[in-house]
Amino acid sequence: MIQKQEVERIAKLARLELKNKAKLAKELQSILKYVELLNELDLKGIEPTSNSIKRNNVMREDKPEKGVDLLDQAPATQDKLVKVKGIL
């Protein structure tokens, strides 16, 4: 069983202000029991998945393209750098 002190420590690490620590302790215990149940499953031969629907990459191939040269459009440059007014 998760103790109140553990809940307080977790809340402090997460920078959370908790009002009902006893209720949260019960909820965390329930979550941990479920994780233990999942750990008992035999998953040998099952590939990990990130999505249950098989999808192909629909993005275009990433190819470099000729873009606009910033230095050509800058009002002032110096040694291949954009020159700006000082602000301090």
Residue frames as a rotation matrix with the C-alpha (Angstrom) as fourth column:
MET 1
0.581 0.814 0.000 0.00
0.814 -0.581 0.000 0.00
0.000 0.000 -1.000 0.00
ILE 2
-0.210 -0.611 0.763 1.29
0.533 -0.726 -0.434 3.46
0.819 0.315 0.479 -0.84
GLN 3
-0.126 0.076 -0.989 1.83
0.972 -0.192 -0.138 5.50
-0.201 -0.978 -0.050 2.28
LYS 4
0.855 0.507 -0.112 0.81
0.494 -0.861 -0.120 9.12
-0.157 0.047 -0.986 2.78
GLN 5
0.335 -0.821 -0.462 4.50
-0.079 -0.513 0.855 10.08
-0.939 -0.250 -0.236 3.03
GLU 6
-0.510 -0.500 0.700 5.19
0.612 0.361 0.704 8.64
-0.605 0.787 0.122 -0.42
VAL 7
0.330 0.717 0.614 2.30
0.938 -0.324 -0.126 10.62
0.108 0.618 -0.779 -1.88
GLU 8
0.870 -0.045 -0.491 3.64
0.144 -0.929 0.341 13.79
-0.471 -0.367 -0.802 -0.24
ARG 9
-0.125 -0.992 -0.031 7.13
0.095 -0.043 0.995 13.11
-0.988 0.121 0.100 -1.64
ILE 10
-0.388 0.053 0.920 5.79
0.892 0.270 0.361 12.52
-0.229 0.961 -0.152 -5.15
ALA 11
0.688 0.704 0.177 3.66
0.724 -0.683 -0.097 15.67
0.053 0.195 -0.979 -4.92
LYS 12
0.593 -0.546 -0.592 6.67
-0.013 -0.741 0.671 17.67
-0.805 -0.390 -0.447 -3.77
LEU 13
-0.457 -0.798 0.392 8.80
0.374 0.228 0.899 16.34
-0.807 0.557 0.195 -6.66
ALA 14
-0.314 0.444 0.839 6.01
0.938 0.011 0.345 17.20
0.144 0.896 -0.421 -9.12
ARG 15
-0.993 -0.089 -0.075 5.45
0.107 -0.954 -0.282 20.55
-0.047 -0.288 0.957 -7.39
LEU 16
-0.303 0.953 0.012 1.79
0.177 0.043 0.983 19.76
0.936 0.300 -0.182 -6.80
GLU 17
-0.805 0.202 0.558 -0.35
-0.592 -0.336 -0.733 21.00
0.039 -0.920 0.390 -3.95
LEU 18
-0.578 0.578 -0.576 -2.63
0.193 0.783 0.592 18.16
0.793 0.232 -0.564 -2.90
LYS 19
-0.278 0.582 0.764 -5.74
-0.860 -0.505 0.071 18.52
0.427 -0.638 0.641 -0.80
ASN 20
0.683 0.582 0.442 -6.80
-0.708 0.677 0.203 14.87
-0.181 -0.452 0.874 -0.41
LYS 21
-0.277 -0.934 -0.226 -3.65
-0.954 0.295 -0.048 12.78
0.111 0.202 -0.973 -0.04
ALA 22
-0.451 0.168 0.877 -5.47
-0.355 0.867 -0.349 9.71
-0.819 -0.468 -0.331 1.24
LYS 23
0.662 0.747 0.068 -7.67
-0.176 0.243 -0.954 9.57
-0.729 0.619 0.292 -1.88
LEU 24
0.532 -0.543 -0.650 -4.65
-0.830 -0.182 -0.527 10.01
0.168 0.820 -0.548 -4.15
ALA 25
-0.504 -0.727 0.467 -2.82
-0.808 0.588 0.043 7.22
-0.306 -0.356 -0.883 -2.30
LYS 26
0.008 0.602 0.798 -5.74
-0.067 0.797 -0.600 4.86
-0.998 -0.048 0.047 -3.01
GLU 27
0.878 0.338 -0.338 -5.82
-0.315 -0.121 -0.941 5.88
-0.360 0.933 0.000 -6.69
LEU 28
0.114 -0.924 -0.366 -2.06
-0.982 -0.048 -0.184 5.41
0.153 0.380 -0.912 -7.08
GLN 29
-0.508 -0.253 0.823 -2.31
-0.525 0.849 -0.063 2.00
-0.683 -0.464 -0.564 -5.43
SER 30
0.488 0.775 0.402 -5.05
-0.027 0.473 -0.881 1.04
-0.873 0.419 0.251 -7.89
ILE 31
0.754 -0.286 -0.592 -2.87
-0.656 -0.283 -0.699 2.15
0.032 0.915 -0.401 -10.82
LEU 32
-0.301 -0.946 0.122 0.10
-0.953 0.304 0.010 0.15
-0.047 -0.113 -0.992 -9.52
LYS 33
-0.181 0.320 0.930 -2.06
-0.234 0.904 -0.357 -2.97
-0.955 -0.282 -0.089 -9.12
TYR 34
0.846 0.531 -0.056 -3.16
-0.142 0.122 -0.982 -2.62
-0.515 0.839 0.179 -12.74
VAL 35
0.378 -0.800 -0.466 0.46
-0.901 -0.202 -0.384 -2.23
0.213 0.565 -0.797 -13.90
GLU 36
-0.490 -0.527 0.694 1.37
-0.700 0.713 0.046 -5.39
-0.519 -0.463 -0.718 -11.96
LEU 37
0.331 0.709 0.623 -1.48
-0.029 0.668 -0.744 -7.19
-0.943 0.228 0.242 -13.74
LEU 38
0.895 -0.037 -0.444 -0.14
-0.441 -0.216 -0.871 -6.02
-0.064 0.976 -0.210 -17.10
ASN 39
-0.048 -0.999 -0.012 3.38
-0.999 0.048 -0.004 -7.18
0.004 0.011 -1.000 -16.18
GLU 40
-0.219 0.026 0.975 2.02
-0.382 0.918 -0.110 -10.72
-0.898 -0.396 -0.191 -15.72
LEU 41
0.790 0.579 -0.201 0.95
-0.382 0.208 -0.901 -10.96
-0.479 0.788 0.385 -19.36
ASP 42
0.004 -0.753 0.658 2.97
0.446 0.591 0.673 -13.25
-0.895 0.291 0.338 -21.65
LEU 43
0.716 0.250 -0.652 4.04
-0.320 -0.712 -0.625 -10.98
-0.620 0.656 -0.430 -24.50
LYS 44
-0.364 -0.880 0.305 6.63
-0.084 0.357 0.930 -13.21
-0.928 0.312 -0.204 -26.12
GLY 45
-0.606 0.031 0.795 6.44
0.736 0.403 0.545 -12.98
-0.304 0.915 -0.267 -29.91
ILE 46
0.577 0.806 0.132 4.34
0.809 -0.543 -0.224 -9.81
-0.109 0.236 -0.966 -29.86
GLU 47
-0.382 -0.743 0.550 5.98
0.804 -0.561 -0.198 -6.82
0.455 0.366 0.811 -31.49
PRO 48
-0.408 0.207 -0.889 5.77
0.570 -0.702 -0.426 -3.49
-0.713 -0.681 0.168 -29.68
THR 49
-0.135 0.423 0.896 3.46
0.899 -0.327 0.290 -1.02
0.416 0.845 -0.336 -31.38
SER 50
-0.924 -0.109 -0.368 2.88
0.261 -0.881 -0.394 2.68
-0.281 -0.460 0.842 -31.10
ASN 51
-0.414 0.834 -0.365 -0.43
-0.859 -0.490 -0.147 2.57
-0.302 0.253 0.919 -32.93
SER 52
-0.247 0.387 0.888 -2.99
-0.024 0.914 -0.405 -0.16
-0.969 -0.121 -0.217 -33.50
ILE 53
0.853 0.516 0.080 -3.67
0.107 -0.024 -0.994 1.03
-0.511 0.856 -0.076 -37.05
LYS 54
-0.067 -0.909 0.411 -0.91
0.792 0.202 0.576 0.39
-0.607 0.365 0.706 -39.59
ARG 55
0.882 0.313 -0.353 -0.04
0.088 -0.844 -0.529 3.67
-0.463 0.436 -0.772 -41.26
ASN 56
0.199 -0.821 0.536 2.47
0.973 0.099 -0.210 4.68
0.119 0.563 0.818 -43.86
ASN 57
-0.365 -0.410 -0.836 4.42
0.498 -0.845 0.197 7.87
-0.786 -0.344 0.513 -43.73
VAL 58
0.483 0.643 0.595 2.41
0.860 -0.219 -0.462 10.36
-0.167 0.734 -0.658 -45.75
MET 59
0.578 -0.355 -0.735 5.00
-0.078 -0.920 0.383 13.10
-0.812 -0.164 -0.560 -45.50
ARG 60
0.942 -0.306 -0.138 7.05
-0.164 -0.061 -0.985 14.09
0.293 0.950 -0.107 -48.51
GLU 61
0.420 -0.878 -0.228 10.71
0.880 0.455 -0.133 13.24
0.220 -0.145 0.965 -48.69
ASP 62
0.782 -0.192 -0.593 12.83
0.189 -0.833 0.520 15.83
-0.594 -0.519 -0.615 -46.94
LYS 63
0.221 -0.690 0.689 14.90
0.966 0.055 -0.254 17.46
0.138 0.722 0.678 -49.68
PRO 64
-0.265 -0.361 -0.894 16.89
0.493 -0.848 0.196 20.67
-0.829 -0.389 0.403 -49.32
GLU 65
0.456 0.449 0.768 15.57
0.888 -0.291 -0.357 23.42
0.063 0.845 -0.532 -51.53
LYS 66
-0.660 -0.637 0.399 17.03
0.635 -0.756 -0.157 26.72
0.402 0.150 0.903 -52.59
GLY 67
0.316 0.764 -0.562 15.55
0.937 -0.346 0.057 29.31
-0.151 -0.544 -0.825 -50.28
VAL 68
0.797 -0.007 0.605 15.80
0.151 -0.966 -0.210 33.04
0.585 0.258 -0.768 -49.89
ASP 69
-0.190 -0.930 -0.315 19.19
0.781 0.051 -0.623 34.27
0.595 -0.364 0.717 -48.74
LEU 70
0.629 0.466 -0.622 18.67
0.773 -0.457 0.440 36.27
-0.079 -0.757 -0.648 -45.56
LEU 71
-0.190 -0.802 -0.566 21.86
0.620 -0.546 0.564 38.22
-0.761 -0.244 0.601 -46.01
ASP 72
-0.750 -0.038 0.661 20.63
0.621 -0.385 0.682 39.51
0.229 0.922 0.313 -49.38
GLN 73
0.146 0.929 0.341 17.49
0.571 -0.361 0.738 40.88
0.808 0.087 -0.583 -47.74
ALA 74
0.259 -0.095 -0.961 19.07
0.936 -0.221 0.274 42.32
-0.238 -0.971 0.032 -44.57
PRO 75
0.978 0.148 0.149 19.36
0.181 -0.954 -0.241 46.10
0.106 0.262 -0.959 -44.44
ALA 76
0.422 -0.891 0.169 22.95
-0.869 -0.450 -0.204 45.84
0.257 -0.061 -0.964 -43.14
THR 77
0.960 -0.193 -0.203 25.51
0.224 0.964 0.145 43.02
0.168 -0.184 0.968 -42.97
GLN 78
0.381 -0.907 0.181 29.06
-0.915 -0.398 -0.070 42.61
0.136 -0.139 -0.981 -41.76
ASP 79
-0.652 -0.756 0.057 31.29
-0.758 0.651 -0.041 39.54
-0.006 -0.070 -0.998 -42.26
LYS 80
-0.615 0.488 -0.620 28.36
-0.074 0.746 0.662 37.33
0.785 0.453 -0.422 -43.37
LEU 81
-0.639 0.451 -0.623 26.30
0.755 0.216 -0.619 38.37
-0.145 -0.866 -0.479 -40.33
VAL 82
0.230 0.778 0.585 23.16
0.674 -0.561 0.481 40.47
0.702 0.284 -0.653 -40.07
LYS 83
-0.841 -0.539 -0.040 23.99
0.436 -0.633 -0.640 43.80
0.320 -0.556 0.767 -38.48
VAL 84
0.273 0.961 -0.033 21.37
0.734 -0.186 0.653 45.19
0.621 -0.203 -0.757 -36.07
LYS 85
0.106 -0.161 0.981 21.11
-0.362 -0.925 -0.113 48.28
0.926 -0.343 -0.156 -33.90
GLY 86
-0.813 -0.426 -0.397 22.30
0.246 0.367 -0.897 47.97
0.527 -0.827 -0.194 -30.32
ILE 87
0.221 0.974 0.051 19.56
0.261 -0.109 0.959 47.84
0.940 -0.199 -0.278 -27.72
LEU 88
0.577 -0.053 -0.815 21.54
0.817 0.033 0.576 48.54
-0.003 -0.998 0.063 -24.55
